[in-house]
Amino acid sequence: MKEEKQNMYKKALNPLIDNATVILIMGTMAGEQSIAKQQYYANKGNLFWKIMFAIFEEEFSTSYEDRRALVTKYKIGLWNVLQSCKREGSSDAAITEETINDFESLHKQFPNIKYVFFESKAATKYFQKHTNLQEGITYATLPSTSGLNAGLTRAEKMEEWKAVSKIALSK
């Protein structure tokens, strides 16, 4: 029983951000496979990496190093809104006892971040519930790339995610 409760406690992945980061993409909390592998969007059913390679017209790769290189090349960082939470499984709907990451410190450490894209409505909801918008940063919510989000087709999701590549390619 104690081990089962322990497994419900989730901790965010370390941010994938550097001093050149201009765009920050934030999910709510990493899923089970991502936490196990310590890789953002590790679940094969999640379209995040397929969409990212497609919107930048780059050849798709399953290598996490190539994936990290792609976002770094376009000055994109990845992080989670929540620092920790309790959650059974990977669904944002199951989150309880959440703690938010320290965005004020993040923006002081990485002042070049000018755009924040939330990777789901849930990420936006938790961010707005626990913190204030930072001045000088543009915020937008994109459709979740999760396989659980069946409300939009892959093409429809990709069309909305092109907002990221438009900004990145204009910098």
Chimera marker file (.cmm) of the C-alpha trace (Angstrom):
<marker_set name="trace">
<marker id="1" x="0.000" y="0.000" z="0.000" r="1" g="1" b="0" radius="0.5"/>
<marker id="2" x="2.775" y="2.450" z="0.908" r="1" g="1" b="0" radius="0.5"/>
<marker id="3" x="4.612" y="1.735" z="-2.376" r="1" g="1" b="0" radius="0.5"/>
<marker id="4" x="1.397" y="2.328" z="-4.327" r="1" g="1" b="0" radius="0.5"/>
<marker id="5" x="0.969" y="5.779" z="-2.740" r="1" g="1" b="0" radius="0.5"/>
<marker id="6" x="4.632" y="6.596" z="-3.420" r="1" g="1" b="0" radius="0.5"/>
<marker id="7" x="4.124" y="5.860" z="-7.139" r="1" g="1" b="0" radius="0.5"/>
<marker id="8" x="1.308" y="8.408" z="-7.268" r="1" g="1" b="0" radius="0.5"/>
<marker id="9" x="3.744" y="11.204" z="-6.348" r="1" g="1" b="0" radius="0.5"/>
<marker id="10" x="5.131" y="12.774" z="-9.549" r="1" g="1" b="0" radius="0.5"/>
<marker id="11" x="8.019" y="15.190" z="-9.891" r="1" g="1" b="0" radius="0.5"/>
<marker id="12" x="8.643" y="17.370" z="-12.959" r="1" g="1" b="0" radius="0.5"/>
<marker id="13" x="11.500" y="16.750" z="-15.342" r="1" g="1" b="0" radius="0.5"/>
<marker id="14" x="14.361" y="19.234" z="-15.225" r="1" g="1" b="0" radius="0.5"/>
<marker id="15" x="13.787" y="22.158" z="-17.565" r="1" g="1" b="0" radius="0.5"/>
<marker id="16" x="15.287" y="21.876" z="-21.034" r="1" g="1" b="0" radius="0.5"/>
<marker id="17" x="16.198" y="25.563" z="-21.271" r="1" g="1" b="0" radius="0.5"/>
<marker id="18" x="19.339" y="27.571" z="-21.970" r="1" g="1" b="0" radius="0.5"/>
<marker id="19" x="20.259" y="31.266" z="-22.210" r="1" g="1" b="0" radius="0.5"/>
<marker id="20" x="19.232" y="31.390" z="-25.889" r="1" g="1" b="0" radius="0.5"/>
<marker id="21" x="15.678" y="30.138" z="-25.199" r="1" g="1" b="0" radius="0.5"/>
<marker id="22" x="13.039" y="32.559" z="-26.523" r="1" g="1" b="0" radius="0.5"/>
<marker id="23" x="10.031" y="30.214" z="-26.638" r="1" g="1" b="0" radius="0.5"/>
<marker id="24" x="8.999" y="28.026" z="-23.718" r="1" g="1" b="0" radius="0.5"/>
<marker id="25" x="6.572" y="25.143" z="-24.266" r="1" g="1" b="0" radius="0.5"/>
<marker id="26" x="4.993" y="23.910" z="-21.066" r="1" g="1" b="0" radius="0.5"/>
<marker id="27" x="2.990" y="20.795" z="-20.402" r="1" g="1" b="0" radius="0.5"/>
<marker id="28" x="1.185" y="20.178" z="-17.136" r="1" g="1" b="0" radius="0.5"/>
<marker id="29" x="3.238" y="17.274" z="-15.725" r="1" g="1" b="0" radius="0.5"/>
<marker id="30" x="5.287" y="14.654" z="-17.521" r="1" g="1" b="0" radius="0.5"/>
<marker id="31" x="3.506" y="11.363" z="-18.152" r="1" g="1" b="0" radius="0.5"/>
<marker id="32" x="4.548" y="7.989" z="-16.770" r="1" g="1" b="0" radius="0.5"/>
<marker id="33" x="6.787" y="7.041" z="-19.726" r="1" g="1" b="0" radius="0.5"/>
<marker id="34" x="8.448" y="10.466" z="-19.807" r="1" g="1" b="0" radius="0.5"/>
<marker id="35" x="9.211" y="10.293" z="-16.079" r="1" g="1" b="0" radius="0.5"/>
<marker id="36" x="10.553" y="6.741" z="-16.408" r="1" g="1" b="0" radius="0.5"/>
<marker id="37" x="12.821" y="7.698" z="-19.338" r="1" g="1" b="0" radius="0.5"/>
<marker id="38" x="13.508" y="11.270" z="-18.109" r="1" g="1" b="0" radius="0.5"/>
<marker id="39" x="12.594" y="12.504" z="-21.594" r="1" g="1" b="0" radius="0.5"/>
<marker id="40" x="9.947" y="15.005" z="-22.612" r="1" g="1" b="0" radius="0.5"/>
<marker id="41" x="7.030" y="13.513" z="-24.560" r="1" g="1" b="0" radius="0.5"/>
<marker id="42" x="8.400" y="9.943" z="-24.466" r="1" g="1" b="0" radius="0.5"/>
<marker id="43" x="5.034" y="8.268" z="-25.033" r="1" g="1" b="0" radius="0.5"/>
<marker id="44" x="4.908" y="7.046" z="-28.641" r="1" g="1" b="0" radius="0.5"/>
<marker id="45" x="1.192" y="7.875" z="-28.765" r="1" g="1" b="0" radius="0.5"/>
<marker id="46" x="1.960" y="11.557" z="-28.125" r="1" g="1" b="0" radius="0.5"/>
<marker id="47" x="2.321" y="13.574" z="-31.338" r="1" g="1" b="0" radius="0.5"/>
<marker id="48" x="4.544" y="16.309" z="-29.868" r="1" g="1" b="0" radius="0.5"/>
<marker id="49" x="7.806" y="15.331" z="-31.572" r="1" g="1" b="0" radius="0.5"/>
<marker id="50" x="6.116" y="14.399" z="-34.869" r="1" g="1" b="0" radius="0.5"/>
<marker id="51" x="4.435" y="17.799" z="-34.937" r="1" g="1" b="0" radius="0.5"/>
<marker id="52" x="7.627" y="19.667" z="-33.989" r="1" g="1" b="0" radius="0.5"/>
<marker id="53" x="9.710" y="18.044" z="-36.737" r="1" g="1" b="0" radius="0.5"/>
<marker id="54" x="6.888" y="18.591" z="-39.258" r="1" g="1" b="0" radius="0.5"/>
<marker id="55" x="6.292" y="22.295" z="-38.514" r="1" g="1" b="0" radius="0.5"/>
<marker id="56" x="10.021" y="22.983" z="-38.928" r="1" g="1" b="0" radius="0.5"/>
<marker id="57" x="10.177" y="20.771" z="-42.040" r="1" g="1" b="0" radius="0.5"/>
<marker id="58" x="12.940" y="18.669" z="-40.481" r="1" g="1" b="0" radius="0.5"/>
<marker id="59" x="13.403" y="14.925" z="-40.898" r="1" g="1" b="0" radius="0.5"/>
<marker id="60" x="11.743" y="13.073" z="-38.011" r="1" g="1" b="0" radius="0.5"/>
<marker id="61" x="14.000" y="11.279" z="-35.552" r="1" g="1" b="0" radius="0.5"/>
<marker id="62" x="13.315" y="8.962" z="-32.624" r="1" g="1" b="0" radius="0.5"/>
<marker id="63" x="16.683" y="9.858" z="-31.058" r="1" g="1" b="0" radius="0.5"/>
<marker id="64" x="16.180" y="11.994" z="-27.952" r="1" g="1" b="0" radius="0.5"/>
<marker id="65" x="19.466" y="13.785" z="-28.670" r="1" g="1" b="0" radius="0.5"/>
<marker id="66" x="18.150" y="14.768" z="-32.126" r="1" g="1" b="0" radius="0.5"/>
<marker id="67" x="14.910" y="15.901" z="-30.539" r="1" g="1" b="0" radius="0.5"/>
<marker id="68" x="16.738" y="18.036" z="-27.996" r="1" g="1" b="0" radius="0.5"/>
<marker id="69" x="18.909" y="19.464" z="-30.789" r="1" g="1" b="0" radius="0.5"/>
<marker id="70" x="15.778" y="20.401" z="-32.779" r="1" g="1" b="0" radius="0.5"/>
<marker id="71" x="14.236" y="22.490" z="-30.017" r="1" g="1" b="0" radius="0.5"/>
<marker id="72" x="17.591" y="24.013" z="-29.071" r="1" g="1" b="0" radius="0.5"/>
<marker id="73" x="18.222" y="25.001" z="-32.716" r="1" g="1" b="0" radius="0.5"/>
<marker id="74" x="14.982" y="26.983" z="-32.752" r="1" g="1" b="0" radius="0.5"/>
<marker id="75" x="15.522" y="28.517" z="-29.283" r="1" g="1" b="0" radius="0.5"/>
<marker id="76" x="12.688" y="26.512" z="-27.759" r="1" g="1" b="0" radius="0.5"/>
<marker id="77" x="12.681" y="25.293" z="-24.172" r="1" g="1" b="0" radius="0.5"/>
<marker id="78" x="10.540" y="22.614" z="-22.529" r="1" g="1" b="0" radius="0.5"/>
<marker id="79" x="9.270" y="22.450" z="-18.979" r="1" g="1" b="0" radius="0.5"/>
<marker id="80" x="6.254" y="21.520" z="-16.872" r="1" g="1" b="0" radius="0.5"/>
<marker id="81" x="3.883" y="23.923" z="-15.155" r="1" g="1" b="0" radius="0.5"/>
<marker id="82" x="3.783" y="21.703" z="-12.085" r="1" g="1" b="0" radius="0.5"/>
<marker id="83" x="6.837" y="20.960" z="-9.960" r="1" g="1" b="0" radius="0.5"/>
<marker id="84" x="5.084" y="18.021" z="-8.328" r="1" g="1" b="0" radius="0.5"/>
<marker id="85" x="1.673" y="16.474" z="-7.826" r="1" g="1" b="0" radius="0.5"/>
<marker id="86" x="-0.132" y="13.300" z="-6.944" r="1" g="1" b="0" radius="0.5"/>
<marker id="87" x="-1.548" y="11.492" z="-9.939" r="1" g="1" b="0" radius="0.5"/>
<marker id="88" x="-2.411" y="7.927" z="-10.775" r="1" g="1" b="0" radius="0.5"/>
<marker id="89" x="-1.404" y="7.264" z="-14.365" r="1" g="1" b="0" radius="0.5"/>
<marker id="90" x="-0.679" y="10.048" z="-16.861" r="1" g="1" b="0" radius="0.5"/>
<marker id="91" x="-3.981" y="11.903" z="-17.166" r="1" g="1" b="0" radius="0.5"/>
<marker id="92" x="-4.037" y="15.569" z="-16.144" r="1" g="1" b="0" radius="0.5"/>
<marker id="93" x="-7.612" y="14.999" z="-14.940" r="1" g="1" b="0" radius="0.5"/>
<marker id="94" x="-6.257" y="12.787" z="-12.118" r="1" g="1" b="0" radius="0.5"/>
<marker id="95" x="-3.932" y="15.466" z="-10.660" r="1" g="1" b="0" radius="0.5"/>
<marker id="96" x="-4.268" y="16.427" z="-6.989" r="1" g="1" b="0" radius="0.5"/>
<marker id="97" x="-2.051" y="18.165" z="-4.426" r="1" g="1" b="0" radius="0.5"/>
<marker id="98" x="-0.151" y="20.072" z="-7.101" r="1" g="1" b="0" radius="0.5"/>
<marker id="99" x="2.763" y="22.444" z="-6.523" r="1" g="1" b="0" radius="0.5"/>
<marker id="100" x="3.742" y="24.883" z="-9.237" r="1" g="1" b="0" radius="0.5"/>
<marker id="101" x="7.251" y="25.535" z="-10.559" r="1" g="1" b="0" radius="0.5"/>
<marker id="102" x="8.936" y="28.855" z="-9.700" r="1" g="1" b="0" radius="0.5"/>
<marker id="103" x="8.386" y="30.944" z="-12.820" r="1" g="1" b="0" radius="0.5"/>
<marker id="104" x="9.504" y="34.227" z="-11.309" r="1" g="1" b="0" radius="0.5"/>
<marker id="105" x="12.979" y="32.778" z="-10.699" r="1" g="1" b="0" radius="0.5"/>
<marker id="106" x="12.967" y="31.098" z="-14.108" r="1" g="1" b="0" radius="0.5"/>
<marker id="107" x="12.291" y="34.384" z="-15.897" r="1" g="1" b="0" radius="0.5"/>
<marker id="108" x="15.018" y="36.135" z="-13.914" r="1" g="1" b="0" radius="0.5"/>
<marker id="109" x="17.476" y="33.365" z="-14.826" r="1" g="1" b="0" radius="0.5"/>
<marker id="110" x="16.357" y="33.213" z="-18.493" r="1" g="1" b="0" radius="0.5"/>
<marker id="111" x="15.216" y="36.738" z="-19.453" r="1" g="1" b="0" radius="0.5"/>
<marker id="112" x="15.212" y="35.969" z="-23.195" r="1" g="1" b="0" radius="0.5"/>
<marker id="113" x="11.994" y="33.934" z="-22.859" r="1" g="1" b="0" radius="0.5"/>
<marker id="114" x="9.363" y="36.080" z="-24.574" r="1" g="1" b="0" radius="0.5"/>
<marker id="115" x="6.754" y="33.480" z="-25.564" r="1" g="1" b="0" radius="0.5"/>
<marker id="116" x="5.112" y="30.757" z="-23.489" r="1" g="1" b="0" radius="0.5"/>
<marker id="117" x="2.979" y="28.128" z="-25.198" r="1" g="1" b="0" radius="0.5"/>
<marker id="118" x="0.940" y="25.840" z="-22.987" r="1" g="1" b="0" radius="0.5"/>
<marker id="119" x="0.693" y="22.332" z="-24.403" r="1" g="1" b="0" radius="0.5"/>
<marker id="120" x="-2.870" y="21.885" z="-23.158" r="1" g="1" b="0" radius="0.5"/>
<marker id="121" x="-5.808" y="23.659" z="-21.560" r="1" g="1" b="0" radius="0.5"/>
<marker id="122" x="-4.928" y="21.885" z="-18.289" r="1" g="1" b="0" radius="0.5"/>
<marker id="123" x="-1.410" y="23.396" z="-18.304" r="1" g="1" b="0" radius="0.5"/>
<marker id="124" x="-2.947" y="26.855" z="-18.763" r="1" g="1" b="0" radius="0.5"/>
<marker id="125" x="-5.477" y="26.204" z="-16.001" r="1" g="1" b="0" radius="0.5"/>
<marker id="126" x="-2.849" y="25.188" z="-13.416" r="1" g="1" b="0" radius="0.5"/>
<marker id="127" x="-0.551" y="28.059" z="-14.387" r="1" g="1" b="0" radius="0.5"/>
<marker id="128" x="-3.326" y="30.641" z="-14.037" r="1" g="1" b="0" radius="0.5"/>
<marker id="129" x="-4.534" y="29.082" z="-10.784" r="1" g="1" b="0" radius="0.5"/>
<marker id="130" x="-1.136" y="29.342" z="-9.073" r="1" g="1" b="0" radius="0.5"/>
<marker id="131" x="0.814" y="32.232" z="-10.583" r="1" g="1" b="0" radius="0.5"/>
<marker id="132" x="0.575" y="35.559" z="-12.378" r="1" g="1" b="0" radius="0.5"/>
<marker id="133" x="1.429" y="36.291" z="-15.968" r="1" g="1" b="0" radius="0.5"/>
<marker id="134" x="4.844" y="37.911" z="-16.332" r="1" g="1" b="0" radius="0.5"/>
<marker id="135" x="5.058" y="41.278" z="-18.051" r="1" g="1" b="0" radius="0.5"/>
<marker id="136" x="6.747" y="41.248" z="-21.458" r="1" g="1" b="0" radius="0.5"/>
<marker id="137" x="5.812" y="37.642" z="-22.205" r="1" g="1" b="0" radius="0.5"/>
<marker id="138" x="3.175" y="36.536" z="-24.712" r="1" g="1" b="0" radius="0.5"/>
<marker id="139" x="1.123" y="33.508" z="-23.607" r="1" g="1" b="0" radius="0.5"/>
<marker id="140" x="-0.925" y="31.145" z="-25.764" r="1" g="1" b="0" radius="0.5"/>
<marker id="141" x="-2.609" y="27.773" z="-25.335" r="1" g="1" b="0" radius="0.5"/>
<marker id="142" x="-2.201" y="25.105" z="-28.000" r="1" g="1" b="0" radius="0.5"/>
<marker id="143" x="-4.118" y="21.847" z="-28.337" r="1" g="1" b="0" radius="0.5"/>
<marker id="144" x="-2.674" y="18.942" z="-26.400" r="1" g="1" b="0" radius="0.5"/>
<marker id="145" x="-0.524" y="16.613" z="-28.499" r="1" g="1" b="0" radius="0.5"/>
<marker id="146" x="-1.505" y="13.699" z="-26.263" r="1" g="1" b="0" radius="0.5"/>
<marker id="147" x="-3.092" y="10.661" z="-27.837" r="1" g="1" b="0" radius="0.5"/>
<marker id="148" x="-5.883" y="11.147" z="-25.277" r="1" g="1" b="0" radius="0.5"/>
<marker id="149" x="-6.872" y="14.407" z="-27.029" r="1" g="1" b="0" radius="0.5"/>
<marker id="150" x="-9.047" y="13.019" z="-29.804" r="1" g="1" b="0" radius="0.5"/>
<marker id="151" x="-11.016" y="16.251" z="-30.253" r="1" g="1" b="0" radius="0.5"/>
<marker id="152" x="-8.814" y="17.406" z="-33.130" r="1" g="1" b="0" radius="0.5"/>
<marker id="153" x="-7.150" y="15.561" z="-35.984" r="1" g="1" b="0" radius="0.5"/>
<marker id="154" x="-3.375" y="15.487" z="-36.308" r="1" g="1" b="0" radius="0.5"/>
<marker id="155" x="-3.622" y="17.985" z="-39.187" r="1" g="1" b="0" radius="0.5"/>
<marker id="156" x="-5.755" y="20.364" z="-37.103" r="1" g="1" b="0" radius="0.5"/>
<marker id="157" x="-3.310" y="20.163" z="-34.187" r="1" g="1" b="0" radius="0.5"/>
<marker id="158" x="-0.379" y="20.765" z="-36.519" r="1" g="1" b="0" radius="0.5"/>
<marker id="159" x="-2.052" y="23.821" z="-38.018" r="1" g="1" b="0" radius="0.5"/>
<marker id="160" x="-2.365" y="25.421" z="-34.570" r="1" g="1" b="0" radius="0.5"/>
<marker id="161" x="1.168" y="24.396" z="-33.575" r="1" g="1" b="0" radius="0.5"/>
<marker id="162" x="2.556" y="26.269" z="-36.604" r="1" g="1" b="0" radius="0.5"/>
<marker id="163" x="2.300" y="29.372" z="-34.395" r="1" g="1" b="0" radius="0.5"/>
<marker id="164" x="5.483" y="28.109" z="-32.686" r="1" g="1" b="0" radius="0.5"/>
<marker id="165" x="7.450" y="27.740" z="-35.930" r="1" g="1" b="0" radius="0.5"/>
<marker id="166" x="6.253" y="31.121" z="-37.229" r="1" g="1" b="0" radius="0.5"/>
<marker id="167" x="7.712" y="32.845" z="-34.164" r="1" g="1" b="0" radius="0.5"/>
<marker id="168" x="10.871" y="30.711" z="-34.056" r="1" g="1" b="0" radius="0.5"/>
<marker id="169" x="11.628" y="31.250" z="-37.746" r="1" g="1" b="0" radius="0.5"/>
<marker id="170" x="11.088" y="35.011" z="-37.447" r="1" g="1" b="0" radius="0.5"/>
<marker id="171" x="13.827" y="35.338" z="-34.780" r="1" g="1" b="0" radius="0.5"/>
<link id1="1" id2="2" r="1" g="1" b="0" radius="0.2"/>
<link id1="2" id2="3" r="1" g="1" b="0" radius="0.2"/>
<link id1="3" id2="4" r="1" g="1" b="0" radius="0.2"/>
<link id1="4" id2="5" r="1" g="1" b="0" radius="0.2"/>
<link id1="5" id2="6" r="1" g="1" b="0" radius="0.2"/>
<link id1="6" id2="7" r="1" g="1" b="0" radius="0.2"/>
<link id1="7" id2="8" r="1" g="1" b="0" radius="0.2"/>
<link id1="8" id2="9" r="1" g="1" b="0" radius="0.2"/>
<link id1="9" id2="10" r="1" g="1" b="0" radius="0.2"/>
<link id1="10" id2="11" r="1" g="1" b="0" radius="0.2"/>
<link id1="11" id2="12" r="1" g="1" b="0" radius="0.2"/>
<link id1="12" id2="13" r="1" g="1" b="0" radius="0.2"/>
<link id1="13" id2="14" r="1" g="1" b="0" radius="0.2"/>
<link id1="14" id2="15" r="1" g="1" b="0" radius="0.2"/>
<link id1="15" id2="16" r="1" g="1" b="0" radius="0.2"/>
<link id1="16" id2="17" r="1" g="1" b="0" radius="0.2"/>
<link id1="17" id2="18" r="1" g="1" b="0" radius="0.2"/>
<link id1="18" id2="19" r="1" g="1" b="0" radius="0.2"/>
<link id1="19" id2="20" r="1" g="1" b="0" radius="0.2"/>
<link id1="20" id2="21" r="1" g="1" b="0" radius="0.2"/>
<link id1="21" id2="22" r="1" g="1" b="0" radius="0.2"/>
<link id1="22" id2="23" r="1" g="1" b="0" radius="0.2"/>
<link id1="23" id2="24" r="1" g="1" b="0" radius="0.2"/>
<link id1="24" id2="25" r="1" g="1" b="0" radius="0.2"/>
<link id1="25" id2="26" r="1" g="1" b="0" radius="0.2"/>
<link id1="26" id2="27" r="1" g="1" b="0" radius="0.2"/>
<link id1="27" id2="28" r="1" g="1" b="0" radius="0.2"/>
<link id1="28" id2="29" r="1" g="1" b="0" radius="0.2"/>
<link id1="29" id2="30" r="1" g="1" b="0" radius="0.2"/>
<link id1="30" id2="31" r="1" g="1" b="0" radius="0.2"/>
<link id1="31" id2="32" r="1" g="1" b="0" radius="0.2"/>
<link id1="32" id2="33" r="1" g="1" b="0" radius="0.2"/>
<link id1="33" id2="34" r="1" g="1" b="0" radius="0.2"/>
<link id1="34" id2="35" r="1" g="1" b="0" radius="0.2"/>
<link id1="35" id2="36" r="1" g="1" b="0" radius="0.2"/>
<link id1="36" id2="37" r="1" g="1" b="0" radius="0.2"/>
<link id1="37" id2="38" r="1" g="1" b="0" radius="0.2"/>
<link id1="38" id2="39" r="1" g="1" b="0" radius="0.2"/>
<link id1="39" id2="40" r="1" g="1" b="0" radius="0.2"/>
<link id1="40" id2="41" r="1" g="1" b="0" radius="0.2"/>
<link id1="41" id2="42" r="1" g="1" b="0" radius="0.2"/>
<link id1="42" id2="43" r="1" g="1" b="0" radius="0.2"/>
<link id1="43" id2="44" r="1" g="1" b="0" radius="0.2"/>
<link id1="44" id2="45" r="1" g="1" b="0" radius="0.2"/>
<link id1="45" id2="46" r="1" g="1" b="0" radius="0.2"/>
<link id1="46" id2="47" r="1" g="1" b="0" radius="0.2"/>
<link id1="47" id2="48" r="1" g="1" b="0" radius="0.2"/>
<link id1="48" id2="49" r="1" g="1" b="0" radius="0.2"/>
<link id1="49" id2="50" r="1" g="1" b="0" radius="0.2"/>
<link id1="50" id2="51" r="1" g="1" b="0" radius="0.2"/>
<link id1="51" id2="52" r="1" g="1" b="0" radius="0.2"/>
<link id1="52" id2="53" r="1" g="1" b="0" radius="0.2"/>
<link id1="53" id2="54" r="1" g="1" b="0" radius="0.2"/>
<link id1="54" id2="55" r="1" g="1" b="0" radius="0.2"/>
<link id1="55" id2="56" r="1" g="1" b="0" radius="0.2"/>
<link id1="56" id2="57" r="1" g="1" b="0" radius="0.2"/>
<link id1="57" id2="58" r="1" g="1" b="0" radius="0.2"/>
<link id1="58" id2="59" r="1" g="1" b="0" radius="0.2"/>
<link id1="59" id2="60" r="1" g="1" b="0" radius="0.2"/>
<link id1="60" id2="61" r="1" g="1" b="0" radius="0.2"/>
<link id1="61" id2="62" r="1" g="1" b="0" radius="0.2"/>
<link id1="62" id2="63" r="1" g="1" b="0" radius="0.2"/>
<link id1="63" id2="64" r="1" g="1" b="0" radius="0.2"/>
<link id1="64" id2="65" r="1" g="1" b="0" radius="0.2"/>
<link id1="65" id2="66" r="1" g="1" b="0" radius="0.2"/>
<link id1="66" id2="67" r="1" g="1" b="0" radius="0.2"/>
<link id1="67" id2="68" r="1" g="1" b="0" radius="0.2"/>
<link id1="68" id2="69" r="1" g="1" b="0" radius="0.2"/>
<link id1="69" id2="70" r="1" g="1" b="0" radius="0.2"/>
<link id1="70" id2="71" r="1" g="1" b="0" radius="0.2"/>
<link id1="71" id2="72" r="1" g="1" b="0" radius="0.2"/>
<link id1="72" id2="73" r="1" g="1" b="0" radius="0.2"/>
<link id1="73" id2="74" r="1" g="1" b="0" radius="0.2"/>
<link id1="74" id2="75" r="1" g="1" b="0" radius="0.2"/>
<link id1="75" id2="76" r="1" g="1" b="0" radius="0.2"/>
<link id1="76" id2="77" r="1" g="1" b="0" radius="0.2"/>
<link id1="77" id2="78" r="1" g="1" b="0" radius="0.2"/>
<link id1="78" id2="79" r="1" g="1" b="0" radius="0.2"/>
<link id1="79" id2="80" r="1" g="1" b="0" radius="0.2"/>
<link id1="80" id2="81" r="1" g="1" b="0" radius="0.2"/>
<link id1="81" id2="82" r="1" g="1" b="0" radius="0.2"/>
<link id1="82" id2="83" r="1" g="1" b="0" radius="0.2"/>
<link id1="83" id2="84" r="1" g="1" b="0" radius="0.2"/>
<link id1="84" id2="85" r="1" g="1" b="0" radius="0.2"/>
<link id1="85" id2="86" r="1" g="1" b="0" radius="0.2"/>
<link id1="86" id2="87" r="1" g="1" b="0" radius="0.2"/>
<link id1="87" id2="88" r="1" g="1" b="0" radius="0.2"/>
<link id1="88" id2="89" r="1" g="1" b="0" radius="0.2"/>
<link id1="89" id2="90" r="1" g="1" b="0" radius="0.2"/>
<link id1="90" id2="91" r="1" g="1" b="0" radius="0.2"/>
<link id1="91" id2="92" r="1" g="1" b="0" radius="0.2"/>
<link id1="92" id2="93" r="1" g="1" b="0" radius="0.2"/>
<link id1="93" id2="94" r="1" g="1" b="0" radius="0.2"/>
<link id1="94" id2="95" r="1" g="1" b="0" radius="0.2"/>
<link id1="95" id2="96" r="1" g="1" b="0" radius="0.2"/>
<link id1="96" id2="97" r="1" g="1" b="0" radius="0.2"/>
<link id1="97" id2="98" r="1" g="1" b="0" radius="0.2"/>
<link id1="98" id2="99" r="1" g="1" b="0" radius="0.2"/>
<link id1="99" id2="100" r="1" g="1" b="0" radius="0.2"/>
<link id1="100" id2="101" r="1" g="1" b="0" radius="0.2"/>
<link id1="101" id2="102" r="1" g="1" b="0" radius="0.2"/>
<link id1="102" id2="103" r="1" g="1" b="0" radius="0.2"/>
<link id1="103" id2="104" r="1" g="1" b="0" radius="0.2"/>
<link id1="104" id2="105" r="1" g="1" b="0" radius="0.2"/>
<link id1="105" id2="106" r="1" g="1" b="0" radius="0.2"/>
<link id1="106" id2="107" r="1" g="1" b="0" radius="0.2"/>
<link id1="107" id2="108" r="1" g="1" b="0" radius="0.2"/>
<link id1="108" id2="109" r="1" g="1" b="0" radius="0.2"/>
<link id1="109" id2="110" r="1" g="1" b="0" radius="0.2"/>
<link id1="110" id2="111" r="1" g="1" b="0" radius="0.2"/>
<link id1="111" id2="112" r="1" g="1" b="0" radius="0.2"/>
<link id1="112" id2="113" r="1" g="1" b="0" radius="0.2"/>
<link id1="113" id2="114" r="1" g="1" b="0" radius="0.2"/>
<link id1="114" id2="115" r="1" g="1" b="0" radius="0.2"/>
<link id1="115" id2="116" r="1" g="1" b="0" radius="0.2"/>
<link id1="116" id2="117" r="1" g="1" b="0" radius="0.2"/>
<link id1="117" id2="118" r="1" g="1" b="0" radius="0.2"/>
<link id1="118" id2="119" r="1" g="1" b="0" radius="0.2"/>
<link id1="119" id2="120" r="1" g="1" b="0" radius="0.2"/>
<link id1="120" id2="121" r="1" g="1" b="0" radius="0.2"/>
<link id1="121" id2="122" r="1" g="1" b="0" radius="0.2"/>
<link id1="122" id2="123" r="1" g="1" b="0" radius="0.2"/>
<link id1="123" id2="124" r="1" g="1" b="0" radius="0.2"/>
<link id1="124" id2="125" r="1" g="1" b="0" radius="0.2"/>
<link id1="125" id2="126" r="1" g="1" b="0" radius="0.2"/>
<link id1="126" id2="127" r="1" g="1" b="0" radius="0.2"/>
<link id1="127" id2="128" r="1" g="1" b="0" radius="0.2"/>
<link id1="128" id2="129" r="1" g="1" b="0" radius="0.2"/>
<link id1="129" id2="130" r="1" g="1" b="0" radius="0.2"/>
<link id1="130" id2="131" r="1" g="1" b="0" radius="0.2"/>
<link id1="131" id2="132" r="1" g="1" b="0" radius="0.2"/>
<link id1="132" id2="133" r="1" g="1" b="0" radius="0.2"/>
<link id1="133" id2="134" r="1" g="1" b="0" radius="0.2"/>
<link id1="134" id2="135" r="1" g="1" b="0" radius="0.2"/>
<link id1="135" id2="136" r="1" g="1" b="0" radius="0.2"/>
<link id1="136" id2="137" r="1" g="1" b="0" radius="0.2"/>
<link id1="137" id2="138" r="1" g="1" b="0" radius="0.2"/>
<link id1="138" id2="139" r="1" g="1" b="0" radius="0.2"/>
<link id1="139" id2="140" r="1" g="1" b="0" radius="0.2"/>
<link id1="140" id2="141" r="1" g="1" b="0" radius="0.2"/>
<link id1="141" id2="142" r="1" g="1" b="0" radius="0.2"/>
<link id1="142" id2="143" r="1" g="1" b="0" radius="0.2"/>
<link id1="143" id2="144" r="1" g="1" b="0" radius="0.2"/>
<link id1="144" id2="145" r="1" g="1" b="0" radius="0.2"/>
<link id1="145" id2="146" r="1" g="1" b="0" radius="0.2"/>
<link id1="146" id2="147" r="1" g="1" b="0" radius="0.2"/>
<link id1="147" id2="148" r="1" g="1" b="0" radius="0.2"/>
<link id1="148" id2="149" r="1" g="1" b="0" radius="0.2"/>
<link id1="149" id2="150" r="1" g="1" b="0" radius="0.2"/>
<link id1="150" id2="151" r="1" g="1" b="0" radius="0.2"/>
<link id1="151" id2="152" r="1" g="1" b="0" radius="0.2"/>
<link id1="152" id2="153" r="1" g="1" b="0" radius="0.2"/>
<link id1="153" id2="154" r="1" g="1" b="0" radius="0.2"/>
<link id1="154" id2="155" r="1" g="1" b="0" radius="0.2"/>
<link id1="155" id2="156" r="1" g="1" b="0" radius="0.2"/>
<link id1="156" id2="157" r="1" g="1" b="0" radius="0.2"/>
<link id1="157" id2="158" r="1" g="1" b="0" radius="0.2"/>
<link id1="158" id2="159" r="1" g="1" b="0" radius="0.2"/>
<link id1="159" id2="160" r="1" g="1" b="0" radius="0.2"/>
<link id1="160" id2="161" r="1" g="1" b="0" radius="0.2"/>
<link id1="161" id2="162" r="1" g="1" b="0" radius="0.2"/>
<link id1="162" id2="163" r="1" g="1" b="0" radius="0.2"/>
<link id1="163" id2="164" r="1" g="1" b="0" radius="0.2"/>
<link id1="164" id2="165" r="1" g="1" b="0" radius="0.2"/>
<link id1="165" id2="166" r="1" g="1" b="0" radius="0.2"/>
<link id1="166" id2="167" r="1" g="1" b="0" radius="0.2"/>
<link id1="167" id2="168" r="1" g="1" b="0" radius="0.2"/>
<link id1="168" id2="169" r="1" g="1" b="0" radius="0.2"/>
<link id1="169" id2="170" r="1" g="1" b="0" radius="0.2"/>
<link id1="170" id2="171" r="1" g="1" b="0" radius="0.2"/>
</marker_set>
